[in-house]
Amino acid sequence: RIYRFFDRPVGPHPVAMFEVNLFTPAQFGAFIPWLAINRGPLSVLIHPNTTNPGEELRNHSQRAIWMGERIPLDYSVLKNLE
């Protein structure tokens, strides 16, 4: 699933962004290598979307993987969700 492009900061993300959701290990295994080759100069944040309340901060920090330049996130937005 590919969501619409956000041309402004959304949540903890300080720059424009879009979101892609992957639902199976096979989708992840196919998409991530493709992304590594084709992302160009873009920075990419890869993180899980767990459904347990209060895990958004950990998903965006401890469980996150970056491709390209790491962009500082605004974690204060997520701390309010805990």
C-alpha positions in Angstrom: 0.0 0.0 0.0 1.4 3.4 -1.0 -0.2 6.5 0.7 -0.4 10.0 -0.7 2.5 12.4 -0.6 2.6 14.8 2.4 4.2 18.1 1.3 4.6 19.2 4.9 5.9 17.7 8.2 3.6 15.0 9.6 4.0 13.6 13.1 7.6 13.2 14.0 8.8 13.6 10.4 10.2 17.1 9.9 10.2 17.0 6.1 7.8 16.1 3.3 7.3 12.3 3.1 5.2 9.4 1.8 4.5 6.1 3.4 4.6 2.6 2.0 3.2 -0.3 4.1 4.4 -3.9 3.6 2.4 -6.7 5.1 4.4 -9.9 4.7 8.0 -11.0 5.0 8.0 -11.7 1.2 6.9 -8.1 0.4 9.6 -6.8 2.7 12.3 -9.1 1.2 11.4 -7.9 -2.3 10.9 -4.2 -1.6 13.9 -3.3 0.6 16.6 -4.5 -1.8 14.8 -2.7 -4.7 14.6 0.5 -2.5 18.3 0.3 -1.7 19.1 0.3 -5.4 16.5 2.8 -6.6 16.0 5.4 -3.8 18.6 7.8 -5.4 19.5 10.6 -3.0 16.4 10.2 -0.8 16.6 9.4 2.8 14.4 6.5 3.9 13.2 5.6 7.3 12.1 2.0 7.7 10.2 1.1 10.9 7.6 -1.3 12.1 4.0 -0.2 12.6 3.0 -2.2 15.7 -0.5 -2.0 17.1 0.4 -1.9 20.8 -0.3 1.4 22.4 2.8 3.4 23.4 5.2 1.8 21.0 5.4 4.5 18.3 8.4 6.1 20.0 10.3 2.8 20.0 9.2 2.0 16.4 10.6 5.3 15.2 13.8 5.2 17.2 15.1 1.9 18.5 13.4 -0.3 15.9 14.1 2.0 13.0 16.6 1.6 10.1 17.8 4.4 7.9 18.9 4.4 4.3 20.8 7.5 3.3 21.1 10.6 5.5 19.6 10.2 8.9 17.1 13.0 9.4 16.4 14.0 13.1 12.8 13.3 14.0 10.7 15.2 16.5 10.2 12.6 19.1 8.2 15.0 21.4 5.2 14.3 19.2 5.5 10.6 19.9 6.2 11.0 23.6 2.8 12.5 24.0 1.2 9.3 22.7 2.7 7.1 25.4 
